[in-house]
Amino acid sequence: MGVIRRMNRGWGSATLAISVAIVLTGCTTAAGLQAAPGGAGRISTASPASPAVAEHELYNLATDLFFVHLPPGSTRTAQKCTPALDDPRGGGRCTVDFTSALTPQTVSDYFTRSAALNGWTAEQKGGDGSTLSWSTTYRSGSRAHAVLTPLDPQRASPPYAYELAASV
């Protein structure tokens, strides 16, 4: 019994120490994303107590709700994030390819609404008035840019293919 008690106390102390370390360092995981202050629906991947996470800009981009969510009924066909090897901030580029039965105008409208909800600003419009690119500034001060590209603009019927590419 004494050995079991000693082990239980040891595990209890270890659990307490780990819990305190997590709370003090402000650990944030993909499962525990928090809303950023003033960023209606936008997630924060960093806390002021954890500068290493705050400066990993590619993680901020890859987990940004604007970039993660696709229009209803869409099918993600590819996703890739590539770090910029010469960027000490941890920046890089992410792309998501997807197909959708929605028209290019409807997909553009979806991302325009999503952008507004997640702190992104429309930057460039196409000839038909649809938004083609957006930008945002993360809490660290880094700017991210995203571009929506129809991959088969001449296609007359669904499914339509798209790429959402973003860099930070």
C-alpha positions in Angstrom: 0.0 0.0 0.0 2.8 2.4 0.8 4.2 2.1 -2.7 0.9 2.7 -4.3 0.3 5.8 -2.1 3.7 7.2 -3.0 3.0 6.7 -6.7 -0.4 8.3 -6.4 1.1 11.3 -4.6 3.8 11.5 -7.3 1.3 11.4 -10.1 -0.8 14.0 -8.3 2.2 16.3 -7.9 3.2 15.8 -11.6 -0.3 16.5 -12.7 -0.5 19.7 -10.6 2.9 20.8 -11.9 1.9 20.2 -15.6 -1.4 22.0 -15.0 0.3 25.0 -13.5 2.9 25.2 -16.3 0.1 25.1 -18.9 -1.8 27.9 -17.2 1.2 30.0 -16.7 2.5 29.7 -20.3 -0.9 30.2 -21.8 -0.7 27.1 -23.9 -3.2 27.1 -26.8 -3.9 24.0 -28.9 -6.0 23.5 -32.0 -8.7 22.0 -29.7 -8.6 25.0 -27.4 -8.7 28.0 -29.8 -10.1 31.2 -28.4 -11.9 34.1 -29.9 -9.6 37.1 -30.4 -10.7 40.3 -28.7 -12.6 42.4 -31.1 -12.3 39.8 -33.9 -15.9 38.7 -34.2 -15.5 34.9 -34.8 -11.8 35.2 -35.5 -9.6 32.8 -33.6 -6.5 33.6 -31.8 -3.6 31.1 -31.9 -1.5 33.0 -29.4 -1.5 34.5 -26.0 0.6 37.4 -24.7 2.3 35.0 -22.3 3.4 32.8 -25.2 5.4 34.8 -27.7 6.8 31.8 -29.5 3.3 30.8 -30.6 2.3 34.4 -31.3 5.1 34.7 -33.8 4.4 31.5 -35.7 2.4 33.2 -38.4 1.8 30.2 -40.6 -0.1 28.6 -37.7 -2.2 31.7 -37.4 -3.0 31.6 -41.0 -3.7 27.8 -41.2 -6.1 28.0 -38.3 -7.8 31.2 -39.2 -11.6 30.6 -39.6 -11.7 32.6 -42.8 -9.2 30.1 -44.3 -10.5 26.9 -42.7 -14.2 27.1 -43.5 -15.4 26.5 -47.1 -18.8 27.3 -48.7 -21.6 24.9 -47.8 -21.6 21.7 -49.9 -18.0 22.2 -51.0 -15.5 19.3 -51.1 -11.9 20.0 -50.1 -9.7 18.3 -52.7 -6.2 19.4 -51.5 -4.6 21.5 -48.8 -1.0 22.4 -48.3 0.9 24.8 -46.0 4.5 25.6 -46.9 6.7 27.5 -44.4 9.0 30.3 -45.7 12.4 28.9 -44.8 14.0 32.4 -44.5 11.2 33.9 -42.4 12.1 34.0 -38.6 8.4 34.9 -37.9 7.3 31.5 -39.1 5.4 32.8 -42.2 4.6 31.0 -45.3 1.9 30.1 -47.8 -1.3 27.9 -47.5 -3.5 26.7 -50.3 -6.9 25.0 -50.3 -8.3 23.5 -53.4 -12.0 22.6 -53.4 -14.9 21.9 -55.7 -18.4 23.3 -55.3 -21.7 23.3 -57.2 -22.0 27.0 -56.3 -21.3 29.5 -59.0 -18.1 31.7 -58.8 -20.2 34.7 -57.8 -21.9 32.8 -54.9 -18.5 31.4 -53.7 -17.0 34.9 -53.8 -20.0 36.2 -51.9 -19.5 33.5 -49.3 -15.9 34.4 -48.7 -16.7 38.1 -48.7 -19.2 37.5 -45.8 -16.7 35.2 -44.0 -14.0 37.7 -44.4 -16.0 40.4 -42.8 -16.9 38.1 -39.9 -13.3 37.1 -39.3 -11.5 40.4 -39.5 -10.4 40.3 -43.2 -10.8 43.3 -45.6 -11.7 43.1 -49.3 -8.9 44.4 -51.5 -9.5 43.6 -55.2 -12.7 43.1 -57.1 -13.1 41.4 -60.5 -14.8 42.8 -63.5 -18.1 41.3 -62.4 -17.9 43.0 -59.0 -17.0 39.9 -57.1 -14.2 40.1 -54.5 -11.0 38.3 -55.5 -8.6 39.1 -52.7 -8.6 40.0 -49.0 -6.1 40.9 -46.3 -5.9 41.0 -42.5 -3.4 42.0 -39.8 -2.7 39.5 -37.0 -2.2 40.7 -33.4 1.6 40.3 -33.9 1.4 43.0 -36.7 2.0 40.6 -39.6 -0.2 41.0 -42.6 -1.8 38.1 -44.4 -3.2 38.2 -48.0 -5.7 35.7 -49.5 -6.7 35.2 -53.2 -9.7 33.2 -54.5 -9.1 31.8 -58.0 -11.6 29.8 -60.0 -9.5 27.0 -61.5 -11.8 26.4 -64.5 -13.5 29.8 -65.3 -14.8 28.7 -68.7 -16.6 25.7 -67.2 -20.4 26.0 -68.0 -21.8 23.6 -65.3 -20.9 22.4 -61.8 -18.9 21.2 -60.2 -16.6 24.2 -60.3 -13.0 24.1 -59.0 -11.4 26.8 -56.9 -8.2 27.6 -55.1 -8.0 29.8 -52.0 -4.3 30.8 -51.5 -3.0 32.8 -48.7 0.4 34.0 -47.5 1.7 35.7 -44.4 
